[in-house]
Amino acid sequence: MDELIKTFHIDWKLLVAQFINFGIVLAVLWFFAIKPLMKVMHKRSSDIEQSLKNAEEIKKKLQEAEESKEKIVIEAKKKAQAILEKSNQETEKIKQGKLKETRDEMDKLAVKTKANLTSEKERMIQEAKQEVGELVVKASSKIVGKNLDSEINRKIIKDAVSEVK
């Protein structure tokens, strides 16, 4: 072994010093380059994993929100339909009420008109009787030639009206 060392000119002191230097350089690299680089890489990979998880959660929440929105829209449409139906029913009630009111008013007007017509007819009959009576008295006085007293006039008018009835 001694020969081998002399043949290749290996200095064991130098070799040990180089191993120590290599160890020191390796330790310095480990503590100042590789270890911080590994921390950064682990942090970056954990951040990426967290971002993927967050993206998955956001996707789920977005889907839930979309489903919730659809449910709310469907519910709003149902409520709007119910309000519309209720409004239509109330409109129909009001329409029927106004129609009934108008019919009642027309019936009252018809009864009032009928009563007015009946009273007008009675009044006209009374006037006609009066005129007939006066005409009979005038005709009688012309025929008789003299004016009879008022009691006889009344009796003649009464008889004439009875005959007309």
ZIGI-V579881 format. One record per backbone hydrogen bond with DSSP energy under -0.5 kcal/mol. NH is the residue of the N-H (numbers start at 1). CO is the residue of the C=O. If there is no record, write none. Layout:
BEGIN
nh={NH/NH}
co={CO/CO}
END
This chain:
BEGIN
nh={5/6/7/8/10/11/12/15/16/17/18/19/20/21/22/23/24/25/26/27/28/29/30/31/32/33/34/35/37/38/39/40/41/42/43/44/45/46/47/48/49/50/51/52/53/54/55/56/57/58/59/60/61/62/63/64/65/66/67/68/69/70/71/72/73/74/75/76/77/78/79/80/81/82/83/84/85/86/87/88/89/90/91/92/93/94/95/96/97/98/99/100/101/102/103/104/105/106/107/108/109/110/111/112/113/114/115/116/117/118/119/120/121/122/123/124/125/126/127/128/129/130/131/132/133/134/135/136/137/138/139/140/141/142/143/144/145/148/153/154/155/156/157/158/159/160/161/162/163/164/165}
co={1/2/3/4/5/9/10/11/12/13/14/15/16/17/18/19/20/21/22/23/24/25/26/27/28/29/29/30/33/34/35/36/37/38/39/40/41/42/43/44/45/46/47/48/49/50/51/52/53/54/55/56/57/58/59/60/61/62/63/64/65/66/67/68/69/70/71/72/73/74/75/76/77/78/79/80/81/82/83/84/85/86/87/88/89/90/91/92/93/94/95/96/97/98/99/100/101/102/103/104/105/106/107/108/109/110/111/112/113/114/115/116/117/118/119/120/121/122/123/124/125/126/127/128/129/130/131/132/133/134/135/136/137/138/139/140/141/146/149/150/151/152/153/154/155/156/157/158/159/160/161}
END
